[in-house]
């Protein structure tokens, strides 16, 4: 379907999935795709019925529901919190010293992960402990007043998590403060800490899902079929901006949807207020870094931040011109949000700057559960840990009316009151963690103990390929029924402990198809159309295999050459924290690319040892045995004799 003014080329080149969704199987073999974009900003983006996202990141939702007698909810803000060396005093603002956590869990996140809201440094614009305590107090007050009415199960409190005083200086990410979830009860491993039902029909709960933007909140504002370059992330960002506008101290703005009961709306308001400010996000998240830092990250990774920024700019430009600027009373460029009793902070809202700010919040705080990306008020305070944690998962939740679909937060180990509740953000690569959450966890770093590292390589069907149309036809109709492939594909290559550097089989399969030509082109004939994708899952010919292997080698060498070597230290001989984050990503991706390059070169030297299509075909027909002259002598022993078959001609 085409909307008026939408070019056919743009539809054909439409991105088939969000860039941030590229990484769920960073350590396995999955293929992903990114279509090329045109620069026609006047066109209305339209979702392509192409590739469906297959990665799944754990995610949890807070929604409104009536509490049943069996519901579990923590009400008391005054808990005695356990520490290894000493106990905390009773206080309404929860605080934990991460030094008392296990060694593996003691590191602190560096940026706006799902709950990395602030950090304690002298940097301009970064919140201090006092502000964090104010925000935690607001959130816990809202939980005390309305939590039992809205939340199904929530056996935790929101607290200020302080950095480890004895942190290794090399792990500078431990120098940050942020809010986190603190257990208010004893838990065994794999026990539910919080369970929250979904209310996707009308959005009357706390959960924000992309379909609510198009079908509920912006139904009368956005054109039918709208789906921008930022995809579901952009739709969630628009919902978040609307929630901010509804809290404007000079009078509620935005669209007064979705409709919620007073208790649910009060909880939503407290959550929105607690989000990191734009000033904080300019330090915490790469999308809001200064241009020099973004340029360094662009040159440090195969996952390009400029691609994300272009998508954000394209969507915000179109929305600003076609939607927001038409009604500034409803869609203000800036709003003021009240923090505590006296402080009102100004934040960008329905503007390009506001949209980028909201996108960075969504990328850092959203989870993928039950087939949809969602924002999760309150439970998104849970921090990440590489070990002894689970991803958020979907499941059935009991209510007064039976069972409802919802999300579950499970403990990954035994917890006592006062222990921090952590989760896993999923198996991503270093660049994905940085671009999503603003930090690089230990499992994604190259070290003496290894690390699960990854990079990405992109390939496409050549525009000048004489068989391009045939190959596009195969990709669209004969690859995967629910996920037809686009002419441009992006794949992960991995390194780390135990990795051989072997590329994703789907990547080699795609390359064999794109490199088909010459004597192998007969496989593109219509008679083989239903079978060709299976054929290219194995070597086709030595020339074809050489071309595919060479493509991998060239891509790895180009990616390694593009990564900067200099710029890791400042003018005073020390590296800034942003530069050190870029260095972590660069070193990890180099490791993955180097291993892949070595493997590809070894494959190139062993092409004569592989079995190709011709040999496999002859074998399947029983024609693979060696011929001798005696076989042609009649009665010579049952060999292949011309005319000797028992056919009734």
N, C-alpha and C positions, 0 to 999 in steps of 0.2 A: 504494500500500500504506500502511496505517495501523498504527502500533504502538499497543498499549493506552495510552489516556490522551492520545493525540496528536490535537489538535483539527483538524478539516478546514480551518478558517480558517488555521491556522498552516501547514499543508502548502501551501495555495493561495498563501500570502504568503511562502513560503520563499525566502530569497536564492538566486538562481540562479548566482551566482559570487562569489568573494572580492572584497572591496572593493579590496585592493591590486592585483588583476589588471585594474583598470579602464583602465590607461593605456598599454598597449603601442602603440596607434596614436594617441597624443596629437596627432600632427602630421598625421595622415591623417583619413579619414572612416570611423569605425567607430561602431556603436551598441552600447550596453551597458545592462545592466539591473540594477536592485536592487529586490527585492520588499520590501514593507513587512513589519515584524515585529510579532508580538504579544508580550505580556509574560508568556506562560504558561511560566514557568521549570520547571514540573514536567513539561512535555512532553519527550519524547525527540526531539532534532532528527533529521530525516530528509531525505536529499538528494532534491531535486526533479529529475526527468528533463527539466529545461527547458534554459535557455540554456547552451551550452557555451562555455567561455572561448576566445576566438579570438586573444588576444594572445599573443605569444611573446617572452619575455625570454631572452636567451642564458644558458646554465647548464652547469656542469661537475661531474662526480662523481668522487670518489676511491673506488675499490673494490679489493678484494683480488683478486690474480691471481698466478699463477706467472710469473716473469720468463722470457722467451724469450731466446735468444742475441742477437736483434736489439734487445732492449729498451735504452732509454737512461735512465740514472739518475745524478744528480749525488750523489757521496758525500762529496767533500772539503769540510769546512766552512771551510777556510783558503784563501780566494781573495783575489787582489789585485784590488780593485775600482777601476774606472776612474772618474775624475772629470775635469771640464773643466780645473780649475786645479791639482789635486794628487791624488796617489793615497793611498788609505787603507793603514794598516799591516795586516799579517796579524793577523787576530783571529777567534776562533770566532763572535763575534756580529757579523752583518753590519749595516753602517750606511751609509746613503747620504744625502748632502746634496742635496736636490732642486734646489738652485741650479744644479747641473751639468746638469740636464735641460733640454730645450728649453723656450722661453718658454711655449709653449702647454701643456706638460705639467707645469709647475713648481708649479702651485697644489696645495695640500694639502686633503684632505677634512676637513670640520668635524665629522663625527660618525661613527656606527657604520655606515659603508658596509660593503661586503663585507669590507674589511680594516681599517677605521678603528677600531682597538681601543682606543687611548688617546690622550690629548693632554697636552702639557706646559704646564700652567698652575698657578697657585697655588690653584685651586679645590679645595674639599674633595672627597675621594673620587676624584680623578683620579690615575691611575698616573703615576709619573715614569719617566725614562729607564732607571734601574736596574732597575725591575720589568719594563719592556719587554724589556730585554736578558736577564733571567732567563727570561722566557717564550720568547723567540726561541731561547735556548740549549736549553731543554727540547724544543722542536719539532724543532730541527736534530739534536739527539742521537737523538731517536726516528727521524728520517729516516735517519741514518747506520746505526743498528742494524737497522732493519726495513724501510726504504724499498724496497730492491732486491727484497725478498721479496713485498711487497704492491703497490707502485705499478708501473704498466706503464712509463710514461715521465714523468720529472719532472726536467727540466733547469733547476732553479731552487733557490734557497735562501730561507728566511724571514729577513728582516732588519728592523732598526729604521730607519724612514725619517724623517729629521729635516727640520724645516721650512726653507724658504728664508730665509736670514738677510737677504736684500735684498727681501723681499716688500713689495709695495705695501700700505700700512696699510689701504687701503680693502678689500682682500681678506683680511679677518680669518680666513678659513677656512684660511689658510696657517700659522696659528700652532699647528697641532695636530700632534702626533706620532701615528704608528700603525705597525703592522706591514705589511709588503708583501712581494711576491715579487721576487727579484733573479736576473737571468739568470746562469747559470754556464757559458754557452757562447755562441758566435757564432750569430746567427740572421738569416736573410733575411726579407723581408716575406712574410707568409702562410705561415710555417713553423711546424710544430707544436712548441710548447714543452713541452706536457704532454698526454698522452692517457690516459684512464682508463675502463676497461670498466665496464659496469653489471652488477650481480648483483641483479636485482630479485626473483628468486624467493624467496630466503630471507633476504636482507639480510646475508649473510656478509661482504660487503665493507665499505667505509667509507661508502658512499652511504646517505643516509636519504631515503626516498620515502614519501608519505602512506599508500599501501596497506599498508606494513609495520606501521603502527600498528594498523589494524583487522584485518588478516589474520594477523599474526605476533605482535607484542608484546602487544597488548591484546585478542587474540581472545577470551579467556575472561573478560574483565573488562567490556568495553563491550557494550551490546546490539547485536544485529544491525541494520544499517542506520544506525548512528550517523553523523551528520555535523553538527557544530555550526555556529553562526553564523560562526565564524572559518574554516570550511571546511578546505582543505588546509593552510593556515598553522597552524591549531590542532592538526591531527594531527601535523605536524612538530614543533610546540612540545612536545607530549606525548612524542614520541620523544626530544627533546633533554633534557627533564626526567628521563627514565628513564636516559639515558646519564650524567647528573650523579649520580643516586642510586646508580648502580653503582660510582661512585668514592668514595663516602662513606668517610672514614678510620676511622670507628668500626665498620666492617663494611658490606660491600656491601648495598645495599637495592635497591628497584625490582624489576623483572622481569628475570631473567637471559636476556634475548633482545634481539636476535637472537644466535645462537651464532656466534662468530668464533674463528679461530685466534689464538694468543697474539700473533703479530706484528701482526695487524690490530687487535686490542684495545688493544695498547700504543700504536699510532698514534692510535687514537680517543681514548684517555685524554689523550695529550699535546695533541691539538687541543681537547678540552673544557676543559682547564686554561687554555689560552691565550685563551679567550673573554673579552670584557670583563666585569668584575664588575658587580653591580647598582648599586654606587655610581657607577661610570663611566657606565653606561647612563642613570642619572638626569640626567646632563648631556648625554650624547651623542644620545639618541633621544627624539623628542617624546612617545612613548607613556609615557615615564617622567619627563617634565618635571613641575615643580610645577604646581598648579592654575591659578595666575595666568598662567603662560606658555601653558598649554594653552587657556585661555580666549581669550587674544589670538590664538593660531593659529586657533581656531574662528571668530573674527570677521575673519580675514584671508584666508580661502579659501572657495571653493565646495565643496571636498572636506573634509567635516567630520570632525575628529578625534573628536568626541563619538560619532559613529556607530561608529567603530572601538572606542572604549573601551566602549560599550554592548555590542557583540558579545563582546568579551573578558570583560566582567563576567558576562554571561549564561552563557557557556560555563563559566567557572571556578566560578560558583556552583553550576551543575548538577553538574559533575564533583566538586566538593568534597563536596557532599551525598550524591550517589548512588554515588560510586566511592572517592575518596581517604579520606574520613573513616571508611569501613567497615574499613579495614585500614592503620593508621598504621605498623605494623612494615614494611610493604612500600612504603607511600606516605608518607614522612615530610614534615612541613611545612618542615623545614630540614635541610640536610646540610653537611658540612665537606669541602672539597676541598684537597688538599695542593698547595702551590705551592713548588716547589724541595724542598730537603732539610728545612727547619725550619718553614716557614710553612704554616698551615692556615687557609683562609678559609671563613667561613660564608656560605652562599647560600640564598635561599628556594627551595623545590622544589615539592612538590605542594600548592600553596596558591594563592589568588587572586593574591597578589603574585608568586609564582614563575611562574605561568602568564603574567602580563603581561610579566614579564622575558623569558621564553622566546619569546613571540610577537615581541617587539621584536628579539631576536636573529635569529629566523627571517626576519622581513621584511627585515632588513638583509643577510642572508648567503645567501639562497636564489636559485636561478635556475630558469627554465622551459625545459627542453630535452626533446626527444623526447616531447612530449605530457604531461609531468608536472613538477610543482614538486619540487625536490630541494635538500637541503643537501649542500654539497660540502666536506668536510674537506680542508684544506691548499690546494687551489686557490682557495678562497674568500678567500685572503689578497690576491689580485690587486686593486689599486686601479683606480678609474675614471679615464678620460681622455676628453674630448670628441673628440679628434683622433687620427688614426693608430692606431686600435684596432679590434678586432672583438669582437662578442658571442661568447660561448661557444656552440658548436654541437655537434650530434650527428654521429656518423659511425662507420664500422667500424674496429675495432682488432684487429690481429693478435695471436693468442695461440698457445700450444702446441697447442691443439685446433682451430685454424682462425681464424675471425673472430668477434668478439663486438661487440655494440652498446655504444657508449660515447660519451664527450664529448671534445671537442678544444679546447685553448686554443692559439690561433694568435697569432703575433707580428704587430703592425700596422705594423711598420717594422723596419729593420735594428737589431739589438741586439748589444752586446758584453758580455763578462763584467763584471758589476758594474752594468749598466743595470737600472733598475726595469722589470719586466714589468707592463704595464697592459692593461686590457680596457675594453670599453664595457658599461655596465649597461642600455643600450637607450634608445629614444626615449620618454622620459617627460616629463611636465610638471613645473613647479617644485614644486607641492604634493606630487606623487607621489614625487619624489626626497626631499623632506624627510620625508614620512611613512614612506617605506621605508628610506632610508639615512641620514637625519639631516643632509643637506647639500643645497645648491642649486648645481649646476654652472654654469659661465659660460654654456653654451648655453641655459640656461633663465632668464637674467636679462635684464631690459630695460636696454639701454645704447645709446650712440651708434652702436654697430655692430649693433644689433638683437639679437634673441634669439628662440629658438623657444619661445613662451609659449602656455599653454593654460589654460582653465578648464572647468568642467562645468555643465551645466544639466539639470534633471530635470523630467519631465512624466509625467502619468498620466491614465488614462481616468477621468472624473468619476464618482463614485459615484451622483450624481443624474441622470446621462445616461439618458434613456428608452431609448436604443439600446445601453446598456452591454453587455448580454449578447451581442448580435450582434457588437459590436466585439471583445469578449474571445474570441469564437469564431473570428473572423478572425485575431487575433493568435496564438492557440494552434495553429491548424490550417493556416492559409493563408499564413504569412509565410515562415519558413525551416524546412525539413524537419528539420535537425539542431539548430536553435537557435530554437525557438518563443519568441516575445516575451511578456514579462509586461506587466501593465497599467501598471506604473511603469517608466519607462526613463530612463537617464542618458546624456547625450551630451557629447562634447568640443567646445568651440569654440576656435579657434586664432587666434593673432596672430603677430607677428614679421615678419621680412623677407619681402617678396613676398606676404604674406597679404592677401587682399581682404576677409576677414571673412565669406566665404560659409559658412553653416552646413553641417554634415554632411547630405547628401541624405537619409540614412535618418531623420534627425531631422525634416525637413520632411515626409517621407512619413508618419511616425508621427503628426505633428500634424494632417495633412490627414484621416487616418482618425479621430482622436479628435474632430475638429471637424465631422464629417459630421452633417448634420441638415437640417431643413426640406425644401426641394425636392430636395436632394441625397440624402436618406435612401433613395431607391429603390435606390441602388447596394448597400445592405445586404441586399436581397432575396436569397433563396437561389439564384435563377437566376444572380446575378453573384458568388456566393461564391468561386468559383475564380479570378475575374479581378480582384476589387476591389483586392487589394494592388498589382497592376500598374497599375490605374487611378490610384491615389493617388500613384504615382511622378511624375505630372505634374499640373498644376493642374486642379482639378475644376470650380470655379466661382469667380466673383469674390468672393462672400460667404465661401466656404470658405477661399479663399486669404487673404483679409483677416483671418479669424479665426486662421489659422495664423501669419501674420506678426505679428499683434498679440501672440500668445502668446510669440513670441521676444522682441519688444520689452519686454514686461512682465517676463519672466524676467531679462533683462539688467539692466533698471533696478532690479529688486528686489535682485539680487545686488550691484550696485554700491552701492546704498544700505545694504546690510547690512555692507559692509566698513568697518571702523573707520578713522577719519582720525587720531585722536589716539593717544597711548600709544606713540609711536615713540621717545620719549626718556625716560630715567629722571629721578629727582628732581634729579640733579646736572647735567642738561642733556645727558647722553650716553646713547646707546642701548646696552642690553646685547646680547650676542651673540645670544641667543634672539630679542630684539626685532628685531634686524637681519635675522635669517633670516625672520621673519614679514613684515617689510617687503619683502624680495625677492619672496616669494610673492605678496603683495598687489599690488605694482606690476606683476608679470607678468600676473596674472589680470585686473587692470583693463585692461591693454593689450588682451588677447584679448576681453574683454567689450565694450570701447569699439568695437573694429573690427566686431564682430558686430552691435552696436547700430546703427552707421552703415549697414551693409549692409542690415539689416532695414528701416530707415526709408526707404532708397532704394527697396527693393522695394515697400513700401507705397504709394509715390507713383507706381508704374508698373503697377498692377494692370490698368488698362485696355488695356495693351499685350500682355498674355499671351493665349495661346490655351488655351481651356478645353475640358472634356470634350465639351460640346455641339458645338462647332465641329469638334473632332477626329472625333467620331462621324459627323456629317453628311458630312465629307470622305471618310471611309472608305466611305460608302455612295454616293458620287458625287452627293450632293445639296447641295453647297456653292456651286454657281453661282447667280448672281442670276437671279430670275424676271422675265419681262416678259410683257405681254399677248399679244404675237405668238406666244409659245411655245405658247399654247393654241389657236391657229387651226390647224385640220387642214391638213396639207400646208404649214405655215408655215416649213419649213426644218429639220425634223428635231429640233425641240426636244422638251421633255417634254410629250407630248400625252396627255390622259386617254384611256385605252383603246387607245393607240397601240402598246403593247408587243406583241411577237410571242408572246403567250401562247395556248395552246390551253386556254381555260377549259372 
